[in-house]
Amino acid sequence: MKVVAVNASSGQELLKFIKFPLSLYSQSPYYVPHLLFERKNLFNPRKNPFFKHAEVEYYLALSDNGEVLGRISAQIDWNYVKFHEDRSGFFGFFDCIDDADVAGALFEKVCDFHRKKGMESVLGPMNFNTNDELGLLVNGFDSSPYFMMPYNYPYYRRLIEVCGFDKVKDLYAYHVKYDGTVPQFITRISARIKKRYGVYLRRFNLKNFDSDLQLVNKIYNSAWEKNWGFVPRTDEDIEFIAADLKQIVNPSLAYFAYVGDQPAGFFLALPDYNLIFKKMKGRLFPFGFLKLLLGRRKIDRLRVLVMGVIEEYRKSGIEAAMFEEIYRVGPLKGYFEGEISWILEDNVAMNRIISRIVREPYKTYRIYGKQL
């Protein structure tokens, strides 16, 4: 079979790029389709501020008769390059049939793009950077992903490695079930730090959405700035993300940690909307909206996707206070299990805390890299 990789530069080609996973995963019991309108917004330079500090190209792998066999993106986030002084480009949105020639044609396009732009290495998968969905699932294929986490077939790992990519970093996801109790070490540490530092928690206030959103961004950029792969979020970046989250966030699951009158950390958990999106098959209309409206109250699990403490207060135990709160509030709101994701493999402090709750990760996602 002859394979050719082409730029998906037209609107029609981009639509094929967006829709390809729907056919590729049509027989998978675990894949959860994104909503098509959300994907179109994500790839729209007029709506997504990511494109103001990035360059992106999309590629499709086609057969002799024009059938789509795979897709991939190549992107440079100039904010990442500047912040880290690292000329690394990214690849993302990799989906492919189980064929090394198809994967090879796609990655050849990616590497050529980055060489021409003066990049020295390629990292991925990232959709589009570390502030978005990222990582290749390499362990834990027997269940659907939680909200805003990716899923892929097991053979992707082989295809990426055959194309010359090596492991750079693993990301862990932990699954937790509520058994009616709060781990004693959490309540003990929480009580101690509240007494010692005057720590208290404040809910995210939807009535003061804009000002609280700015505070979230300030804490985020401070708490994560030394993390591997960190990319500072601009005000426009976080506003774009928040526009969707505003519709689904539960204020009881989003809160700030304060030390006296100083904000010290932020915690965000979201209901696992993938339980509904899986049934919607990527479409909000004509009946998807009804499924979303009726199904959201039946969601009984959540994903902890943000928990950060600014450097000044790290190792103080503030994380315990935020964990204790979700153990208290979650079951009251009908959530009895959840996922904590993602955690860097070398984030020793956080992995140590979580491993006292649940023994080991149940899913592992991998970032790959290749020198050019």
LINDA-V997677 format. One record per residue. N is the residue number from 1. RES is the residue in one letter. PHI is phi in radians with two decimals (none if undefined). D_FIRST is the distance of its C-alpha to the first C-alpha in Angstrom with 2 decimals. Layout:
N/RES/PHI/D_FIRST ; N/RES/PHI/D_FIRST
//
This chain:
1/M/none/0.00 ; 2/K/-1.47/3.78 ; 3/V/-2.13/6.36 ; 4/V/-2.29/9.96 ; 5/A/-1.79/13.10 ; 6/V/-2.23/16.06 ; 7/N/-1.23/19.70 ; 8/A/-1.64/20.82 ; 9/S/-1.78/24.13 ; 10/S/-1.54/25.16 ; 11/G/-1.09/26.81 ; 12/Q/-1.17/24.19 ; 13/E/-1.20/21.37 ; 14/L/-1.14/23.65 ; 15/L/-1.13/24.25 ; 16/K/-1.09/20.56 ; 17/F/-1.02/20.72 ; 18/I/-1.17/23.81 ; 19/K/-1.49/22.72 ; 20/F/-0.93/19.29 ; 21/P/-1.04/21.03 ; 22/L/-1.08/22.82 ; 23/S/-1.45/19.82 ; 24/L/-1.06/18.25 ; 25/Y/-1.82/21.68 ; 26/S/-1.06/22.89 ; 27/Q/-1.78/23.43 ; 28/S/-1.43/24.92 ; 29/P/-1.38/28.71 ; 30/Y/-1.98/29.33 ; 31/Y/-1.16/27.47 ; 32/V/-2.09/29.86 ; 33/P/-1.21/28.62 ; 34/H/-1.31/30.34 ; 35/L/-1.23/32.38 ; 36/L/-1.07/30.54 ; 37/F/-1.16/33.66 ; 38/E/-1.19/34.05 ; 39/R/-1.11/30.52 ; 40/K/-1.12/31.18 ; 41/N/-1.15/34.44 ; 42/L/-1.06/32.88 ; 43/F/-1.59/30.46 ; 44/N/-1.64/33.22 ; 45/P/-1.07/34.87 ; 46/R/-1.36/37.97 ; 47/K/-1.97/38.51 ; 48/N/-1.67/37.15 ; 49/P/-1.19/39.37 ; 50/F/-0.94/36.78 ; 51/F/-1.22/35.49 ; 52/K/-1.28/38.96 ; 53/H/-2.21/38.47 ; 54/A/-2.60/34.71 ; 55/E/-2.12/31.78 ; 56/V/-2.40/28.46 ; 57/E/-2.30/25.03 ; 58/Y/-2.04/22.22 ; 59/Y/-2.32/18.46 ; 60/L/-2.05/15.61 ; 61/A/-1.70/11.92 ; 62/L/-2.11/10.16 ; 63/S/-1.47/7.05 ; 64/D/-0.98/7.30 ; 65/N/-1.65/10.20 ; 66/G/1.55/11.81 ; 67/E/-1.22/11.53 ; 68/V/-1.32/12.87 ; 69/L/-1.95/11.17 ; 70/G/-3.04/13.91 ; 71/R/-2.61/17.06 ; 72/I/-2.91/19.65 ; 73/S/-2.06/22.91 ; 74/A/-2.17/24.74 ; 75/Q/-2.50/28.51 ; 76/I/-2.08/31.72 ; 77/D/-1.68/34.85 ; 78/W/-1.16/37.61 ; 79/N/-1.16/40.18 ; 80/Y/-1.13/38.52 ; 81/V/-1.02/38.41 ; 82/K/-1.21/42.06 ; 83/F/-1.15/43.34 ; 84/H/-1.69/41.87 ; 85/E/0.88/41.94 ; 86/D/-2.36/38.43 ; 87/R/-1.51/35.65 ; 88/S/-1.96/32.88 ; 89/G/-1.70/30.25 ; 90/F/-2.14/28.43 ; 91/F/-2.12/25.04 ; 92/G/-2.78/24.92 ; 93/F/0.89/23.45 ; 94/F/-1.43/20.45 ; 95/D/-2.47/18.43 ; 96/C/-2.83/14.92 ; 97/I/-1.20/12.92 ; 98/D/-1.40/13.21 ; 99/D/-2.65/10.39 ; 100/A/-1.15/11.81 ; 101/D/-1.17/9.20 ; 102/V/-1.14/9.74 ; 103/A/-1.06/13.40 ; 104/G/-1.07/13.62 ; 105/A/-1.11/12.62 ; 106/L/-1.19/15.23 ; 107/F/-1.23/17.86 ; 108/E/-1.10/17.62 ; 109/K/-1.08/18.67 ; 110/V/-1.06/21.40 ; 111/C/-1.15/22.80 ; 112/D/-1.08/22.89 ; 113/F/-1.00/24.79 ; 114/H/-1.25/27.29 ; 115/R/-1.08/27.88 ; 116/K/-1.11/28.74 ; 117/K/-1.56/31.14 ; 118/G/1.46/32.85 ; 119/M/-1.34/31.83 ; 120/E/-1.85/32.18 ; 121/S/-2.73/30.15 ; 122/V/-2.23/27.87 ; 123/L/-2.11/28.88 ; 124/G/2.91/27.36 ; 125/P/-1.40/26.39 ; 126/M/-2.39/29.12 ; 127/N/-2.12/29.19 ; 128/F/-1.89/30.83 ; 129/N/-2.44/33.33 ; 130/T/-1.25/35.52 ; 131/N/-1.51/37.54 ; 132/D/-2.08/34.63 ; 133/E/-1.11/32.25 ; 134/L/-2.71/30.89 ; 135/G/1.66/29.60 ; 136/L/-1.77/26.83 ; 137/L/-1.15/28.10 ; 138/V/-2.08/28.23 ; 139/N/-2.71/30.99 ; 140/G/1.77/32.25 ; 141/F/-1.53/29.37 ; 142/D/-1.67/31.64 ; 143/S/-2.73/33.19 ; 144/S/-1.28/32.50 ; 145/P/-1.28/33.13 ; 146/Y/-1.37/36.41 ; 147/F/-0.92/36.87 ; 148/M/1.17/35.12 ; 149/M/-2.11/33.23 ; 150/P/-1.49/29.43 ; 151/Y/-2.45/27.35 ; 152/N/-2.67/23.87 ; 153/Y/-1.23/21.97 ; 154/P/-1.04/22.98 ; 155/Y/-1.24/19.57 ; 156/Y/-1.01/19.77 ; 157/R/-1.02/22.27 ; 158/R/-1.09/20.06 ; 159/L/-1.10/17.29 ; 160/I/-1.15/20.06 ; 161/E/-1.23/21.83 ; 162/V/-1.07/18.88 ; 163/C/-1.45/18.70 ; 164/G/1.64/22.33 ; 165/F/-1.66/24.37 ; 166/D/-2.09/27.58 ; 167/K/-1.07/30.02 ; 168/V/-1.95/32.61 ; 169/K/-2.76/34.44 ; 170/D/-1.83/34.54 ; 171/L/-2.11/35.93 ; 172/Y/-1.87/37.77 ; 173/A/-2.18/38.40 ; 174/Y/-1.96/41.45 ; 175/H/-1.86/42.27 ; 176/V/-2.18/45.97 ; 177/K/-1.98/47.96 ; 178/Y/-1.46/51.49 ; 179/D/-1.86/53.97 ; 180/G/1.68/57.03 ; 181/T/-2.32/58.10 ; 182/V/-1.82/57.51 ; 183/P/-0.87/57.00 ; 184/Q/-1.06/60.41 ; 185/F/-1.13/59.35 ; 186/I/-1.23/58.00 ; 187/T/-1.13/61.25 ; 188/R/-1.16/63.28 ; 189/I/-1.18/61.52 ; 190/S/-1.04/61.40 ; 191/A/-1.10/65.16 ; 192/R/-1.17/65.90 ; 193/I/-1.32/64.00 ; 194/K/-1.15/65.31 ; 195/K/-1.28/68.82 ; 196/R/-1.33/68.33 ; 197/Y/-1.89/66.39 ; 198/G/1.20/67.23 ; 199/V/-1.25/63.60 ; 200/Y/-2.51/62.99 ; 201/L/-1.97/60.06 ; 202/R/-2.26/59.74 ; 203/R/-1.15/57.40 ; 204/F/-1.14/55.07 ; 205/N/-1.76/57.06 ; 206/L/-1.13/55.13 ; 207/K/-1.27/58.18 ; 208/N/-1.97/57.90 ; 209/F/-0.99/54.11 ; 210/D/-1.12/53.77 ; 211/S/-1.21/56.22 ; 212/D/-1.20/54.86 ; 213/L/-1.13/51.32 ; 214/Q/-1.10/52.55 ; 215/L/-1.18/54.09 ; 216/V/-1.03/50.85 ; 217/N/-1.11/49.07 ; 218/K/-1.09/51.93 ; 219/I/-1.17/51.82 ; 220/Y/-1.02/48.03 ; 221/N/-1.18/47.93 ; 222/S/-1.43/50.85 ; 223/A/-1.25/49.82 ; 224/W/-1.85/46.22 ; 225/E/-1.08/46.63 ; 226/K/-1.76/46.52 ; 227/N/-1.28/43.57 ; 228/W/-1.03/40.38 ; 229/G/1.30/38.04 ; 230/F/-1.02/40.73 ; 231/V/-2.19/40.43 ; 232/P/-1.03/43.66 ; 233/R/-1.54/43.45 ; 234/T/-1.33/45.05 ; 235/D/-1.03/47.32 ; 236/E/-1.16/44.80 ; 237/D/-1.01/42.02 ; 238/I/-1.26/44.14 ; 239/E/-1.15/45.41 ; 240/F/-1.12/41.89 ; 241/I/-1.15/41.18 ; 242/A/-1.17/44.62 ; 243/A/-1.02/44.30 ; 244/D/-1.41/42.00 ; 245/L/-1.14/43.79 ; 246/K/-1.02/47.14 ; 247/Q/-1.36/46.23 ; 248/I/-2.18/45.49 ; 249/V/-1.22/47.54 ; 250/N/-1.81/50.45 ; 251/P/-0.98/53.34 ; 252/S/-1.20/54.52 ; 253/L/-1.86/51.36 ; 254/A/-2.32/51.57 ; 255/Y/-2.71/54.47 ; 256/F/-1.75/55.86 ; 257/A/-1.82/57.81 ; 258/Y/-2.05/60.96 ; 259/V/-1.99/63.34 ; 260/G/1.13/66.53 ; 261/D/-1.79/65.60 ; 262/Q/-1.81/62.58 ; 263/P/-1.15/59.02 ; 264/A/-2.12/57.42 ; 265/G/-2.90/54.23 ; 266/F/-2.50/52.02 ; 267/F/-2.30/50.37 ; 268/L/-2.47/47.90 ; 269/A/-2.13/46.47 ; 270/L/-2.21/44.62 ; 271/P/-0.99/44.29 ; 272/D/-1.41/40.87 ; 273/Y/-1.17/39.67 ; 274/N/-1.07/36.29 ; 275/L/-1.06/38.14 ; 276/I/-1.61/38.39 ; 277/F/-1.02/35.21 ; 278/K/-1.07/33.20 ; 279/K/-1.40/34.90 ; 280/M/-1.41/34.51 ; 281/K/0.97/30.68 ; 282/G/1.50/30.70 ; 283/R/-2.07/33.11 ; 284/L/-1.47/36.77 ; 285/F/-2.19/37.60 ; 286/P/-1.48/38.78 ; 287/F/-1.96/39.57 ; 288/G/-1.07/38.13 ; 289/F/-1.05/41.25 ; 290/L/-1.14/43.41 ; 291/K/-1.09/41.53 ; 292/L/-1.14/41.96 ; 293/L/-1.14/45.62 ; 294/L/-1.41/46.49 ; 295/G/-1.54/44.40 ; 296/R/-1.11/45.41 ; 297/R/-1.33/48.75 ; 298/K/-1.64/47.12 ; 299/I/-1.18/45.15 ; 300/D/-2.10/46.72 ; 301/R/-2.50/44.80 ; 302/L/-2.43/44.31 ; 303/R/-2.05/42.49 ; 304/V/-1.47/44.55 ; 305/L/-1.98/42.52 ; 306/V/-2.41/45.21 ; 307/M/-2.66/48.10 ; 308/G/-2.40/49.45 ; 309/V/-2.21/52.81 ; 310/I/-1.13/53.86 ; 311/E/-0.97/54.56 ; 312/E/-1.00/58.33 ; 313/Y/-1.97/58.36 ; 314/R/-1.19/55.66 ; 315/K/1.17/56.89 ; 316/S/-1.63/59.65 ; 317/G/1.71/58.20 ; 318/I/-1.05/57.52 ; 319/E/-0.97/54.18 ; 320/A/-1.10/56.26 ; 321/A/-1.13/58.09 ; 322/M/-1.26/54.87 ; 323/F/-1.12/53.47 ; 324/E/-1.03/56.79 ; 325/E/-1.15/56.66 ; 326/I/-1.23/53.28 ; 327/Y/-1.15/54.55 ; 328/R/-1.37/57.58 ; 329/V/-1.44/56.05 ; 330/G/-0.88/52.70 ; 331/P/-1.08/54.20 ; 332/L/-1.12/56.77 ; 333/K/-1.65/53.98 ; 334/G/1.65/52.16 ; 335/Y/-1.87/49.56 ; 336/F/-2.12/49.67 ; 337/E/-2.72/46.54 ; 338/G/-2.98/44.26 ; 339/E/-2.11/41.84 ; 340/I/-1.85/42.86 ; 341/S/-2.78/39.91 ; 342/W/-1.79/38.78 ; 343/I/-2.13/40.86 ; 344/L/-1.05/39.97 ; 345/E/-1.05/40.01 ; 346/D/-1.75/42.72 ; 347/N/-1.46/44.89 ; 348/V/-1.04/47.40 ; 349/A/-1.07/50.11 ; 350/M/-1.22/48.05 ; 351/N/-1.11/46.22 ; 352/R/-1.16/49.63 ; 353/I/-1.11/51.06 ; 354/I/-1.17/48.24 ; 355/S/-1.16/48.09 ; 356/R/-1.42/51.70 ; 357/I/-1.67/50.58 ; 358/V/-2.38/47.44 ; 359/R/-1.05/46.62 ; 360/E/-2.65/43.06 ; 361/P/-1.10/40.03 ; 362/Y/-1.83/37.95 ; 363/K/-2.41/34.86 ; 364/T/-2.24/33.60 ; 365/Y/-1.99/31.45 ; 366/R/-2.18/30.25 ; 367/I/-1.75/30.03 ; 368/Y/-1.88/27.83 ; 369/G/-2.53/28.40 ; 370/K/-2.59/27.15 ; 371/Q/-1.38/29.24 ; 372/L/-1.70/27.94
//
